[in-house]
């Protein structure tokens, strides 16, 4: 493995920005100091920023079974190009990851094909609680348990109170939930269909409305509080849900945490007029007041982490009539760039970006020796040039699906280098794919 010395760079880490050198040896950060001399490959960091690699706690990379949309290899490569060095992937593949054996199959694929570090959630169904709870024996090897408390793919909608009660009561791992109330969604859909008109993308937030999100999130929190469960609610999308979360505790003391996704911080229901099904996702992108409330809650720490819910579909799957169009957006290549856009607008600081996309994710999931720029930690690092514009074009989109809702957007920054475990996977447009990422480990 090559050793690297990053010289004279602005390090964004743990609430501070300071100029220093960083020495990377044997995959780890060996030294951080104002001046380092060492026999290593030098990278000139002058005028650039060094951030900890982003950890995305919610992606759908589609393998196995849905590889016409994406593979772990293609989406992990896109992630690395976007400064995401680690990901946690969802169980609603085909077959659903509902057994320990099927879960480990995904780890085997990733060990051979993923340029980024990886972890996979154990899936929950109404009838596999016994299998789910075997994950307790592997709590330092798996990111968490996923429960879809709303519509999902295949056999993954969990609405059996006995199953929910048992898993929440007995799980020793973090439980991550997708919270939308299925009965409210069905009622709203029936009401709209009764009008007889053809439904359109703008109807999506009416069908999957604020109440559906709030009632499901409230239910999950009530069960979690009953048993002291470690609960993490994914992709909060409404102002109303924010009253359920607190900033009165430090993150490490919270038993209930929340995630916000970049698309809910960027798009609003006004964008359906132009983008249509391209921004159809679950939970839905909603009215503008929700976006403003989410930003406020992110900055005051009621919302703990930023993720993508990267969920690619082919153009053909997105381009049909609203009711047949698949829900989900491909975002993992551009999430950090999107947040850097808001930094340039004065909406968020670089320190807060590093906190919400790296530090807090590591703390929330108790990831071992990642998420920070610290001596002894794995060298998962991203170099950013804040003076070089980057435009999203069809030619530079790396997702297998080949499109992005951000196509045509220009960002005021460029990701120039991405290190994964000290290996320079991506540097100034040049790839070195000789080393795969590692399985994430947890300290629980």
N, C-alpha and C positions, 0 to 999 in steps of 0.2 A: 504494500500500500504506500502511495506517495504521501509525504508530509508537506504541509503548506504553512506559509507565514503571510498572513494578511497584514499589510503595513498601513499605518496612518489612516484608520477608518473610524467613522462615527458609530459607536456601538449603542444600540437602542436596547436597553435591558433593565428590568426591575425598577421602572419609574425614572430612569435617568438616561441621558445621552452624554457619552464621553468619548474623547478621541484616544485611541490606543492601538497597539498591535495585538494580534491573536495568533498563537502558534497551535497548529493542529498536528498531532502525531498519533499514529496507530488508531485512527478513528475517533480520537477524543480531543477535547480542548485541553491542551497541556498547560498553557500559560496565557495570561492576559496582563499586559504591562505597557507602560508608556513607550518603552523602547526595548525591542527584542532583536537579538542577532542569533541566527540559527541556520544550520545547513538544511534548508527546505526550499521548495518552490515558492517564490515570492509573488504575491498579488498586490498590486498598488491600489489601495482603497481610498486614496485622496479624493475628497469631494463626494464620496459615496457613504452609504449607511449599511451597517450589518445588523440584521434582525435574526432572532431565533426562528428556525423553520416553523411554519404554521402546522398545527395539528388540527385536522378537520374531523370532528367527532360524528359526522353524519354524511355518508356518501352511499350511493348505489352504483356499484361497478358491474353489476349484471351477470357476473359469472359465478356458477355455471348456469346454463340453460337459456340465457337471453343474450347470447354473444353476438347476435346480429345487431344489437344496440351498442354494445360496449364489451370490453374485456378488462380484467384486472391490469393487464399489461398496458393497454392503450390509455386507460384513464389514470393510472399511476404515473405514466409519463407526462400526461397533461398536467397532473397535480404538481410534479416536480418543476416543470417549466413555469408554473405559477407561484412557486415558493412554498408549496405544501409538501412537507417532508414526511408526514405521517398521516394515516387515515384510519378511521373506524367504519367498517362497512356493514350494511344492513342485511338481514336474513331473508328478505322476500325475493330470493332468486328461485330458479327452478332446478331441482326440487328446493323447497323452502328448507332453511337450515334449522330443522326441528329435532334433530338427534345429534348426539355428540359426534357420531361418525361423519355425518354430513357437514357438521361445522369444521371438523378437522380436514375434510376434503378441500375446503376453501383455503385453509392455511397452507396446505401442500401446493396448491396452484400459486399462491402468492409467493411462496419461498422460491419458486422457480422463475417467476415472471414479473414481480413488482419491483420497480426502481425505488419506490418509497417504502417506508416502514409501515406496518400493517397490523390491524387487529380486526376481529369479526365478532359481531353480537350473536349470542344464542337467541334463536327465535322461540316465540311462545304461541301456542294454539290453545283452543279450549280443552284439548284432551292430552296435553303432553307435560303436565306439571311435574310429574315424576322425573322425566328426562331433563327438564329445565333445571331442576334442583341439583342434579349431578354436577352442574357447573360450580357449585360451592367448593368442590374439591379442586377446582382449577382457577380459583379466584385471582391468583397472581399472573395468570396467563391469558385471560380473556377480559375485554373491555367492559362488558356488561350484558344484561339481558334486555331484549327489545320486546315491548308489548305495543301492538297496534290497537288502541282503544278507539277505533274508527275504521273506515273502509280500508282494505288492503288487498294485496294479491293473494289468490289461492285461499288456503286454510288459516289465515293469520289474523282475522278479526277476532279479538278476544272479548267476548261479552258475557261469559259465564261468571257470575259473581263468586262462585265457589273456587274456580280456578284463580281468579284475580286475588281473592282473599288468601289462598294458600301460598301463591308465589310471593306476594308482598310480605306475608308473615315470615316465610322461611328463607327467602333469598339472602345470602351474605354478600352479594354483588350489587353494584349500582343497577337500578332498573331505569331504562330510558323509555319514555312513552311518546307515542303519536296520539294526541288528544283531540278528537272530534266526535261528537255524539251522533251515532248512526241514526237514531230515531228522529232527531231534529233535521238531519240532512234529508232523510226520506220524506218527511213531512213538507219541507220547503220545496223539494223537487216536485212532489205531487201537486202542490199549489200552483207552481209555475206551469206545469204541463196542462193543468185544467183550463188554462187560458186559451189553449189550442194553437198558440203561435210557436214558431220554430225558435228553440233556445239558442243563445249566442254566448261567446266567451264572457261578455260583461255580466251574464247571469251567474257566473261561477261563485262570486262572493255573496250572492243572495242565497244560493243553495247551501253553500258551506259557510254559514254566517258567523258573526261574533258569538252568538248564543251557543252554537254547536261547539265552538272551541272552549268557551268559558265553562260550560256545564261539565264537559269531559275533564278538563284540567282540574276543576274543583273536586270532582269525584276521585281522581287519582291522588290528589293531595290529602283528601279525607282518609283514604285507605292508608297512605304512607304515614300520616300522623298517628293513626291508630296503632301501627306496629313499629314506628320508628325506622321505617324503611329509608334507604338511601335512594331518593327519587330525583331523576333529571328529566324535565319536560322539554321536548324538542320543539323547534321552530314556532316559538310564540309569535302570533301574528295580529293580536288585537290589543287595543287599549284596555278593554275591560279585564282581561286576564292579569294585567300588571298588578292589580290590587292583591293578588294571591302571593306575591313574592316580596322579599324584604331585602333591604341593604343595611339592616341594623346588626348583622353578624358578619364576621370575616368569612371569606369563601371556605376556608378550611373547617369552619364551625357549622356551616350550613348542611342540613340533611336534605333540603329540597332546593334544587338549583334549576336554572332555566337557560335555554339557548335561543338566540335570534339568528336568522339566516340573512345572508347578504341581499337576497332578492326582496325580502320584506323591508329592508332598510333603503332600497333603491327605487323599486317600482311602486305604483299605486294603481287603484282601479281605473284611473284616468288613462292608463297606458293600454288597456284592452282595445281601445279604438284603433290603435296603430298596430300593436303586436298580437292581438287576438290570442289564439291557442298557444302561441310561443311562450306566453307567461301563465298558462294554465298549470296550476300545481295545487297540491294539498298539504297543508291548509292554504286556502286561496289568498292571493294578493288582494288587499281590501282598500277601503276608502282612505284618502290622504291623512285624516286625523290619526289613524292608527300608526302610520309610518312616523309621524312626528312624536307620538307617545313612545314608540319603540326606541327611537334615538335618545330621548330623555332618560328612559329607564336603563339603556345601555351605559350611558355616561354616568349615571348615579349608582350603578352596580346592582340594581334589581335584576337586570339581565346579566348573566355571568360570562357567557362565551359567544363567539361569532363562528358560524359554520356555513355550509353551503346547501346541504341536502341535494348534492349533485345527483341528478336523475335523468340520464340521457334516454331519448327515444329517437327513432329514425324520423327524418323529415316527413315521410309518408304517414307515420303514426300520429304526427302533430298536425298535419295539414288538412285533415278531413273536417266534417261537420263537428260542431262543438261536442255533442254528446258522445261521439265516437273517438274524439281526440284524446290521446293519453296525457296523463297529468305528470309534470315533472320538467325541470330545466337543467341543462348542463352548465355548470358554473365553476368547477374547481380550478380551472386554469386562470381564472380572472378575479378570484375573490380578494386576494391581497391587493392587486392593482386597483380594484374598485374602492377598497378602503383608503388606499393612498390618494385616490381622486378626492375623497372626502377630507383627507388631511390637508391637501392643497387648498380646499375650499374653506378651511378653518373649522370644520365640523368636529374633528377628532384629532387628538395628538398622536404622534408616532409611538410614544410610550404606551398610550391606551390601546393602540392597535396590537402592539407586542403582547400586552397583557391579555386582551380578549381572544386573540387568535393563537397564542402559544402558552404563556404562563398559566392562565386560568384553566385552560383545558387540561394541562398537565396536573394541576392541583385538583381539579374537579374529579378526574378519573384516577388520580394517584399514580400517574405514569412514572416509571422509574428512570431517573437520570436523563430526562429530556424536557424541552419546553423553555429552557433558560440558557443564557450564555454564561456558563460557569465552568471554572477549572474542574476537570475530572468528568464532566458530562459528555455524552455523545455529541459529536460535532455535526449537528443538524442546523445548518446556517444558510442565510439568504443575503446576498449583496444586492442592493437597490441603488440605481442611479436616478436621483430625483430631478435631473436636468435633461433627461432624454425621454422624448415622447414615444408611446407605444400605441399603435392602432390595431384593433382586432379586425382581421380580414379572414376570408374563407381559407386563404393559403396558409395562415399561421395557426388556425384552430387545430388542435391535436386530438380532440375527441373523435372516437370512431364514427359517431353520428354525423360529424362534419358541419355542424351549425351551432350558433350561439345566439341567445336573445340580445347579446351585447355587440353583435357584429356591426361594424362601422363606427363603434365608439372609439374615441382617442383618450388614452390615459396619460397623465403628466409624469409618468415614471416608467422605468424599465427594470425588470429583474435580470441582472447580468450573470449571476452565479448562484447555483444551488448545490450545497453539500449535503449528502445523506451519509451519516456515520463516517464523516471525514473524507468521504469519496466525492470528488468533484464530478457529479453526474452531468451537470449542465453549466457550461461556461461560455459566455458570449456567442450563443447559438450553436456551440459544438457539444455533441453528446458523447459521453463515455458510459456505455451500458454494460460494462464488464462486471459490475458488482450489483447484486440485488439488495433490496432493503432487508430489514430485520423485523422479526416478530416483536411487537411491543410487550414489555413486561410491566407489572404493576406492583406497588408496595401497599398491601392491604393487611 
